[in-house]
Amino acid sequence: MFELQVEKMTCGGCASRVRRAVLSLDDAANVDIDLAARRVRIDADVGLEELKAAISGAGYPVTAVRAL
């Protein structure tokens, strides 16, 4: 499980796009988004670099990562 700091998430639409980006890699992933803190917790069968690339590719830069 990873906790990522994701910038530019400002609304529910942003959170939905981030969630879809993760689920496009692993449709069984558990994605928990704290919009106010701009934190995303992800439990998925995908590597960290793939997750970061998908979220960044959706337009939301990942600025910090913490393994949980």
Phi and psi restraints in degrees (range 20) as a CNS / XPLOR table:
assign (resid 1 and name C) (resid 2 and name N)
       (resid 2 and name CA) (resid 2 and name C) 1.0 -126.3 20.0 2
assign (resid 2 and name N) (resid 2 and name CA)
       (resid 2 and name C) (resid 3 and name N) 1.0 149.8 20.0 2
assign (resid 2 and name C) (resid 3 and name N)
       (resid 3 and name CA) (resid 3 and name C) 1.0 -118.1 20.0 2
assign (resid 3 and name N) (resid 3 and name CA)
       (resid 3 and name C) (resid 4 and name N) 1.0 122.2 20.0 2
assign (resid 3 and name C) (resid 4 and name N)
       (resid 4 and name CA) (resid 4 and name C) 1.0 -115.8 20.0 2
assign (resid 4 and name N) (resid 4 and name CA)
       (resid 4 and name C) (resid 5 and name N) 1.0 140.2 20.0 2
assign (resid 4 and name C) (resid 5 and name N)
       (resid 5 and name CA) (resid 5 and name C) 1.0 -90.8 20.0 2
assign (resid 5 and name N) (resid 5 and name CA)
       (resid 5 and name C) (resid 6 and name N) 1.0 119.0 20.0 2
assign (resid 5 and name C) (resid 6 and name N)
       (resid 6 and name CA) (resid 6 and name C) 1.0 -119.5 20.0 2
assign (resid 6 and name N) (resid 6 and name CA)
       (resid 6 and name C) (resid 7 and name N) 1.0 116.3 20.0 2
assign (resid 6 and name C) (resid 7 and name N)
       (resid 7 and name CA) (resid 7 and name C) 1.0 -83.4 20.0 2
assign (resid 7 and name N) (resid 7 and name CA)
       (resid 7 and name C) (resid 8 and name N) 1.0 163.2 20.0 2
assign (resid 7 and name C) (resid 8 and name N)
       (resid 8 and name CA) (resid 8 and name C) 1.0 72.0 20.0 2
assign (resid 8 and name N) (resid 8 and name CA)
       (resid 8 and name C) (resid 9 and name N) 1.0 6.4 20.0 2
assign (resid 8 and name C) (resid 9 and name N)
       (resid 9 and name CA) (resid 9 and name C) 1.0 -82.8 20.0 2
assign (resid 9 and name N) (resid 9 and name CA)
       (resid 9 and name C) (resid 10 and name N) 1.0 111.6 20.0 2
assign (resid 9 and name C) (resid 10 and name N)
       (resid 10 and name CA) (resid 10 and name C) 1.0 -122.9 20.0 2
assign (resid 10 and name N) (resid 10 and name CA)
       (resid 10 and name C) (resid 11 and name N) 1.0 -9.4 20.0 2
assign (resid 10 and name C) (resid 11 and name N)
       (resid 11 and name CA) (resid 11 and name C) 1.0 -151.9 20.0 2
assign (resid 11 and name N) (resid 11 and name CA)
       (resid 11 and name C) (resid 12 and name N) 1.0 175.7 20.0 2
assign (resid 11 and name C) (resid 12 and name N)
       (resid 12 and name CA) (resid 12 and name C) 1.0 -62.0 20.0 2
assign (resid 12 and name N) (resid 12 and name CA)
       (resid 12 and name C) (resid 13 and name N) 1.0 -32.9 20.0 2
assign (resid 12 and name C) (resid 13 and name N)
       (resid 13 and name CA) (resid 13 and name C) 1.0 -64.4 20.0 2
assign (resid 13 and name N) (resid 13 and name CA)
       (resid 13 and name C) (resid 14 and name N) 1.0 -40.6 20.0 2
assign (resid 13 and name C) (resid 14 and name N)
       (resid 14 and name CA) (resid 14 and name C) 1.0 -61.8 20.0 2
assign (resid 14 and name N) (resid 14 and name CA)
       (resid 14 and name C) (resid 15 and name N) 1.0 -46.6 20.0 2
assign (resid 14 and name C) (resid 15 and name N)
       (resid 15 and name CA) (resid 15 and name C) 1.0 -60.6 20.0 2
assign (resid 15 and name N) (resid 15 and name CA)
       (resid 15 and name C) (resid 16 and name N) 1.0 -39.3 20.0 2
assign (resid 15 and name C) (resid 16 and name N)
       (resid 16 and name CA) (resid 16 and name C) 1.0 -64.2 20.0 2
assign (resid 16 and name N) (resid 16 and name CA)
       (resid 16 and name C) (resid 17 and name N) 1.0 -40.1 20.0 2
assign (resid 16 and name C) (resid 17 and name N)
       (resid 17 and name CA) (resid 17 and name C) 1.0 -66.2 20.0 2
assign (resid 17 and name N) (resid 17 and name CA)
       (resid 17 and name C) (resid 18 and name N) 1.0 -39.7 20.0 2
assign (resid 17 and name C) (resid 18 and name N)
       (resid 18 and name CA) (resid 18 and name C) 1.0 -64.5 20.0 2
assign (resid 18 and name N) (resid 18 and name CA)
       (resid 18 and name C) (resid 19 and name N) 1.0 -45.2 20.0 2
assign (resid 18 and name C) (resid 19 and name N)
       (resid 19 and name CA) (resid 19 and name C) 1.0 -59.5 20.0 2
assign (resid 19 and name N) (resid 19 and name CA)
       (resid 19 and name C) (resid 20 and name N) 1.0 -45.2 20.0 2
assign (resid 19 and name C) (resid 20 and name N)
       (resid 20 and name CA) (resid 20 and name C) 1.0 -63.5 20.0 2
assign (resid 20 and name N) (resid 20 and name CA)
       (resid 20 and name C) (resid 21 and name N) 1.0 -37.4 20.0 2
assign (resid 20 and name C) (resid 21 and name N)
       (resid 21 and name CA) (resid 21 and name C) 1.0 -61.4 20.0 2
assign (resid 21 and name N) (resid 21 and name CA)
       (resid 21 and name C) (resid 22 and name N) 1.0 -42.5 20.0 2
assign (resid 21 and name C) (resid 22 and name N)
       (resid 22 and name CA) (resid 22 and name C) 1.0 -69.1 20.0 2
assign (resid 22 and name N) (resid 22 and name CA)
       (resid 22 and name C) (resid 23 and name N) 1.0 -45.7 20.0 2
assign (resid 22 and name C) (resid 23 and name N)
       (resid 23 and name CA) (resid 23 and name C) 1.0 -66.8 20.0 2
assign (resid 23 and name N) (resid 23 and name CA)
       (resid 23 and name C) (resid 24 and name N) 1.0 -21.1 20.0 2
assign (resid 23 and name C) (resid 24 and name N)
       (resid 24 and name CA) (resid 24 and name C) 1.0 -68.6 20.0 2
assign (resid 24 and name N) (resid 24 and name CA)
       (resid 24 and name C) (resid 25 and name N) 1.0 -22.9 20.0 2
assign (resid 24 and name C) (resid 25 and name N)
       (resid 25 and name CA) (resid 25 and name C) 1.0 -89.6 20.0 2
assign (resid 25 and name N) (resid 25 and name CA)
       (resid 25 and name C) (resid 26 and name N) 1.0 -36.3 20.0 2
assign (resid 25 and name C) (resid 26 and name N)
       (resid 26 and name CA) (resid 26 and name C) 1.0 -148.7 20.0 2
assign (resid 26 and name N) (resid 26 and name CA)
       (resid 26 and name C) (resid 27 and name N) 1.0 101.3 20.0 2
assign (resid 26 and name C) (resid 27 and name N)
       (resid 27 and name CA) (resid 27 and name C) 1.0 -70.6 20.0 2
assign (resid 27 and name N) (resid 27 and name CA)
       (resid 27 and name C) (resid 28 and name N) 1.0 -6.0 20.0 2
assign (resid 27 and name C) (resid 28 and name N)
       (resid 28 and name CA) (resid 28 and name C) 1.0 -104.2 20.0 2
assign (resid 28 and name N) (resid 28 and name CA)
       (resid 28 and name C) (resid 29 and name N) 1.0 8.0 20.0 2
assign (resid 28 and name C) (resid 29 and name N)
       (resid 29 and name CA) (resid 29 and name C) 1.0 -65.3 20.0 2
assign (resid 29 and name N) (resid 29 and name CA)
       (resid 29 and name C) (resid 30 and name N) 1.0 148.6 20.0 2
assign (resid 29 and name C) (resid 30 and name N)
       (resid 30 and name CA) (resid 30 and name C) 1.0 -100.1 20.0 2
assign (resid 30 and name N) (resid 30 and name CA)
       (resid 30 and name C) (resid 31 and name N) 1.0 118.0 20.0 2
assign (resid 30 and name C) (resid 31 and name N)
       (resid 31 and name CA) (resid 31 and name C) 1.0 -121.7 20.0 2
assign (resid 31 and name N) (resid 31 and name CA)
       (resid 31 and name C) (resid 32 and name N) 1.0 117.8 20.0 2
assign (resid 31 and name C) (resid 32 and name N)
       (resid 32 and name CA) (resid 32 and name C) 1.0 -116.7 20.0 2
assign (resid 32 and name N) (resid 32 and name CA)
       (resid 32 and name C) (resid 33 and name N) 1.0 119.7 20.0 2
assign (resid 32 and name C) (resid 33 and name N)
       (resid 33 and name CA) (resid 33 and name C) 1.0 -114.0 20.0 2
assign (resid 33 and name N) (resid 33 and name CA)
       (resid 33 and name C) (resid 34 and name N) 1.0 127.1 20.0 2
assign (resid 33 and name C) (resid 34 and name N)
       (resid 34 and name CA) (resid 34 and name C) 1.0 -105.9 20.0 2
assign (resid 34 and name N) (resid 34 and name CA)
       (resid 34 and name C) (resid 35 and name N) 1.0 94.8 20.0 2
assign (resid 34 and name C) (resid 35 and name N)
       (resid 35 and name CA) (resid 35 and name C) 1.0 -62.9 20.0 2
assign (resid 35 and name N) (resid 35 and name CA)
       (resid 35 and name C) (resid 36 and name N) 1.0 -42.2 20.0 2
assign (resid 35 and name C) (resid 36 and name N)
       (resid 36 and name CA) (resid 36 and name C) 1.0 -61.1 20.0 2
assign (resid 36 and name N) (resid 36 and name CA)
       (resid 36 and name C) (resid 37 and name N) 1.0 -38.6 20.0 2
assign (resid 36 and name C) (resid 37 and name N)
       (resid 37 and name CA) (resid 37 and name C) 1.0 -90.8 20.0 2
assign (resid 37 and name N) (resid 37 and name CA)
       (resid 37 and name C) (resid 38 and name N) 1.0 -7.4 20.0 2
assign (resid 37 and name C) (resid 38 and name N)
       (resid 38 and name CA) (resid 38 and name C) 1.0 58.0 20.0 2
assign (resid 38 and name N) (resid 38 and name CA)
       (resid 38 and name C) (resid 39 and name N) 1.0 40.8 20.0 2
assign (resid 38 and name C) (resid 39 and name N)
       (resid 39 and name CA) (resid 39 and name C) 1.0 -114.4 20.0 2
assign (resid 39 and name N) (resid 39 and name CA)
       (resid 39 and name C) (resid 40 and name N) 1.0 141.3 20.0 2
assign (resid 39 and name C) (resid 40 and name N)
       (resid 40 and name CA) (resid 40 and name C) 1.0 -127.8 20.0 2
assign (resid 40 and name N) (resid 40 and name CA)
       (resid 40 and name C) (resid 41 and name N) 1.0 123.3 20.0 2
assign (resid 40 and name C) (resid 41 and name N)
       (resid 41 and name CA) (resid 41 and name C) 1.0 -102.5 20.0 2
assign (resid 41 and name N) (resid 41 and name CA)
       (resid 41 and name C) (resid 42 and name N) 1.0 130.2 20.0 2
assign (resid 41 and name C) (resid 42 and name N)
       (resid 42 and name CA) (resid 42 and name C) 1.0 -130.5 20.0 2
assign (resid 42 and name N) (resid 42 and name CA)
       (resid 42 and name C) (resid 43 and name N) 1.0 128.9 20.0 2
assign (resid 42 and name C) (resid 43 and name N)
       (resid 43 and name CA) (resid 43 and name C) 1.0 -118.7 20.0 2
assign (resid 43 and name N) (resid 43 and name CA)
       (resid 43 and name C) (resid 44 and name N) 1.0 106.5 20.0 2
assign (resid 43 and name C) (resid 44 and name N)
       (resid 44 and name CA) (resid 44 and name C) 1.0 -148.1 20.0 2
assign (resid 44 and name N) (resid 44 and name CA)
       (resid 44 and name C) (resid 45 and name N) 1.0 161.5 20.0 2
assign (resid 44 and name C) (resid 45 and name N)
       (resid 45 and name CA) (resid 45 and name C) 1.0 -92.9 20.0 2
assign (resid 45 and name N) (resid 45 and name CA)
       (resid 45 and name C) (resid 46 and name N) 1.0 46.4 20.0 2
assign (resid 45 and name C) (resid 46 and name N)
       (resid 46 and name CA) (resid 46 and name C) 1.0 -136.3 20.0 2
assign (resid 46 and name N) (resid 46 and name CA)
       (resid 46 and name C) (resid 47 and name N) 1.0 147.8 20.0 2
assign (resid 46 and name C) (resid 47 and name N)
       (resid 47 and name CA) (resid 47 and name C) 1.0 -72.3 20.0 2
assign (resid 47 and name N) (resid 47 and name CA)
       (resid 47 and name C) (resid 48 and name N) 1.0 158.8 20.0 2
assign (resid 47 and name C) (resid 48 and name N)
       (resid 48 and name CA) (resid 48 and name C) 1.0 -58.9 20.0 2
assign (resid 48 and name N) (resid 48 and name CA)
       (resid 48 and name C) (resid 49 and name N) 1.0 -44.9 20.0 2
assign (resid 48 and name C) (resid 49 and name N)
       (resid 49 and name CA) (resid 49 and name C) 1.0 -62.4 20.0 2
assign (resid 49 and name N) (resid 49 and name CA)
       (resid 49 and name C) (resid 50 and name N) 1.0 -38.0 20.0 2
assign (resid 49 and name C) (resid 50 and name N)
       (resid 50 and name CA) (resid 50 and name C) 1.0 -65.2 20.0 2
assign (resid 50 and name N) (resid 50 and name CA)
       (resid 50 and name C) (resid 51 and name N) 1.0 -41.5 20.0 2
assign (resid 50 and name C) (resid 51 and name N)
       (resid 51 and name CA) (resid 51 and name C) 1.0 -62.4 20.0 2
assign (resid 51 and name N) (resid 51 and name CA)
       (resid 51 and name C) (resid 52 and name N) 1.0 -48.1 20.0 2
assign (resid 51 and name C) (resid 52 and name N)
       (resid 52 and name CA) (resid 52 and name C) 1.0 -60.1 20.0 2
assign (resid 52 and name N) (resid 52 and name CA)
       (resid 52 and name C) (resid 53 and name N) 1.0 -42.1 20.0 2
assign (resid 52 and name C) (resid 53 and name N)
       (resid 53 and name CA) (resid 53 and name C) 1.0 -64.7 20.0 2
assign (resid 53 and name N) (resid 53 and name CA)
       (resid 53 and name C) (resid 54 and name N) 1.0 -41.3 20.0 2
assign (resid 53 and name C) (resid 54 and name N)
       (resid 54 and name CA) (resid 54 and name C) 1.0 -66.5 20.0 2
assign (resid 54 and name N) (resid 54 and name CA)
       (resid 54 and name C) (resid 55 and name N) 1.0 -42.7 20.0 2
assign (resid 54 and name C) (resid 55 and name N)
       (resid 55 and name CA) (resid 55 and name C) 1.0 -69.2 20.0 2
assign (resid 55 and name N) (resid 55 and name CA)
       (resid 55 and name C) (resid 56 and name N) 1.0 -43.5 20.0 2
assign (resid 55 and name C) (resid 56 and name N)
       (resid 56 and name CA) (resid 56 and name C) 1.0 -63.7 20.0 2
assign (resid 56 and name N) (resid 56 and name CA)
       (resid 56 and name C) (resid 57 and name N) 1.0 -38.8 20.0 2
assign (resid 56 and name C) (resid 57 and name N)
       (resid 57 and name CA) (resid 57 and name C) 1.0 -64.0 20.0 2
assign (resid 57 and name N) (resid 57 and name CA)
       (resid 57 and name C) (resid 58 and name N) 1.0 -25.2 20.0 2
assign (resid 57 and name C) (resid 58 and name N)
       (resid 58 and name CA) (resid 58 and name C) 1.0 -82.0 20.0 2
assign (resid 58 and name N) (resid 58 and name CA)
       (resid 58 and name C) (resid 59 and name N) 1.0 -3.9 20.0 2
assign (resid 58 and name C) (resid 59 and name N)
       (resid 59 and name CA) (resid 59 and name C) 1.0 103.8 20.0 2
assign (resid 59 and name N) (resid 59 and name CA)
       (resid 59 and name C) (resid 60 and name N) 1.0 14.3 20.0 2
assign (resid 59 and name C) (resid 60 and name N)
       (resid 60 and name CA) (resid 60 and name C) 1.0 -125.1 20.0 2
assign (resid 60 and name N) (resid 60 and name CA)
       (resid 60 and name C) (resid 61 and name N) 1.0 100.7 20.0 2
assign (resid 60 and name C) (resid 61 and name N)
       (resid 61 and name CA) (resid 61 and name C) 1.0 -63.3 20.0 2
assign (resid 61 and name N) (resid 61 and name CA)
       (resid 61 and name C) (resid 62 and name N) 1.0 136.3 20.0 2
assign (resid 61 and name C) (resid 62 and name N)
       (resid 62 and name CA) (resid 62 and name C) 1.0 -94.3 20.0 2
assign (resid 62 and name N) (resid 62 and name CA)
       (resid 62 and name C) (resid 63 and name N) 1.0 119.9 20.0 2
assign (resid 62 and name C) (resid 63 and name N)
       (resid 63 and name CA) (resid 63 and name C) 1.0 -107.4 20.0 2
assign (resid 63 and name N) (resid 63 and name CA)
       (resid 63 and name C) (resid 64 and name N) 1.0 -14.4 20.0 2
assign (resid 63 and name C) (resid 64 and name N)
       (resid 64 and name CA) (resid 64 and name C) 1.0 -155.9 20.0 2
assign (resid 64 and name N) (resid 64 and name CA)
       (resid 64 and name C) (resid 65 and name N) 1.0 150.8 20.0 2
assign (resid 64 and name C) (resid 65 and name N)
       (resid 65 and name CA) (resid 65 and name C) 1.0 -137.5 20.0 2
assign (resid 65 and name N) (resid 65 and name CA)
       (resid 65 and name C) (resid 66 and name N) 1.0 142.7 20.0 2
assign (resid 65 and name C) (resid 66 and name N)
       (resid 66 and name CA) (resid 66 and name C) 1.0 -139.4 20.0 2
assign (resid 66 and name N) (resid 66 and name CA)
       (resid 66 and name C) (resid 67 and name N) 1.0 129.0 20.0 2
assign (resid 66 and name C) (resid 67 and name N)
       (resid 67 and name CA) (resid 67 and name C) 1.0 -80.8 20.0 2
assign (resid 67 and name N) (resid 67 and name CA)
       (resid 67 and name C) (resid 68 and name N) 1.0 135.5 20.0 2
